[in-house]
Amino acid sequence: LVLTRLVGALLVTFCVATFGFLALRKAKGEPFDAEKALPKEIELNIRRTYHLDWPLWRQYTHYLGGLARGDLGWSLKRPGTTVNEIIAENFP
């Protein structure tokens, strides 16, 4: 019974993570659309830093690996800050 629930919870977590990843990638716009136009070199450097220049399958496996380690990556809105740090700041 416990093992069945654990497998079910892992399956649901995997499906939610996959849906979230794909929904964000297929949403209209990009992280740089709202900002003022950046020079091409700087935009390419940012894309490289955040692995946005990788193929979708590689981004997905990197994302899943990070989730498995509890690493949610770097914030796009607050450079130099991890998502884990932002969550920790706002956690009661």
C-alpha distance (Angstrom), angle and dihedral (degrees) to the residues before:
residue distance angle dihedral
L1 . . .
V2 3.82 . .
L3 3.79 92.1 .
T4 3.82 91.1 49.6
R5 3.80 91.3 51.9
L6 3.80 91.8 46.7
V7 3.80 92.1 51.6
G8 3.80 89.9 46.6
A9 3.81 91.6 50.2
L10 3.81 91.1 49.6
L11 3.79 90.9 49.2
V12 3.81 92.4 50.1
T13 3.82 90.6 46.8
F14 3.81 90.6 50.4
C15 3.81 91.9 49.3
V16 3.82 93.4 47.7
A17 3.82 91.4 47.3
T18 3.80 91.4 48.4
F19 3.79 93.4 47.4
G20 3.81 91.5 47.3
F21 3.79 92.4 49.3
L22 3.79 94.3 48.3
A23 3.81 94.3 42.3
L24 3.80 91.4 54.0
R25 3.80 92.5 46.8
K26 3.80 93.2 48.8
A27 3.82 96.0 43.9
K28 3.78 116.4 110.8
G29 3.77 116.6 -95.1
E30 3.77 133.9 21.1
P31 3.80 134.0 -109.6
F32 3.80 90.3 -96.3
D33 3.82 99.2 49.7
A34 3.83 96.7 87.1
E35 3.79 94.7 48.7
K36 3.78 126.9 76.1
A37 3.78 114.4 -84.9
L38 3.79 112.4 -75.5
P39 3.78 125.1 -149.2
K40 3.80 109.2 -95.5
E41 3.83 93.5 -115.5
I42 3.80 92.7 54.4
E43 3.80 93.0 46.5
L44 3.82 90.8 50.3
N45 3.81 90.3 48.9
I46 3.82 91.3 51.4
R47 3.81 90.9 47.6
R48 3.81 89.2 51.6
T49 3.82 92.0 47.7
Y50 3.81 92.9 52.4
H51 3.85 93.3 38.2
L52 3.80 92.2 -117.5
D53 3.79 88.6 136.7
W54 3.82 91.4 63.9
P55 3.82 122.0 97.5
L56 3.81 114.2 -93.3
W57 3.82 94.6 -108.3
R58 3.83 91.0 53.9
Q59 3.82 92.3 47.4
Y60 3.82 88.3 50.8
T61 3.81 95.4 50.6
H62 3.82 89.9 46.0
Y63 3.82 89.1 50.4
L64 3.80 93.2 49.3
G65 3.80 91.1 47.2
G66 3.79 90.1 52.1
L67 3.81 91.5 49.1
A68 3.81 90.6 50.3
R69 3.83 88.9 54.4
G70 3.80 93.4 42.7
D71 3.81 90.7 -112.6
L72 3.80 110.4 137.2
G73 3.80 93.9 -178.3
W74 3.79 134.2 -129.4
S75 3.78 125.3 -34.4
L76 3.79 117.0 -112.1
K77 3.81 91.7 -158.2
R78 3.82 96.4 47.3
P79 3.81 108.9 37.8
G80 3.79 114.7 -150.1
T81 3.81 91.7 26.2
T82 3.79 126.0 100.9
V83 3.79 122.4 -136.8
N84 3.82 87.5 -121.4
E85 3.83 89.6 59.2
I86 3.81 91.7 49.8
I87 3.80 91.1 50.6
A88 3.82 90.9 47.1
E89 3.84 90.7 52.0
N90 3.80 91.3 54.5
F91 3.78 98.4 38.2
P92 3.82 111.8 108.0
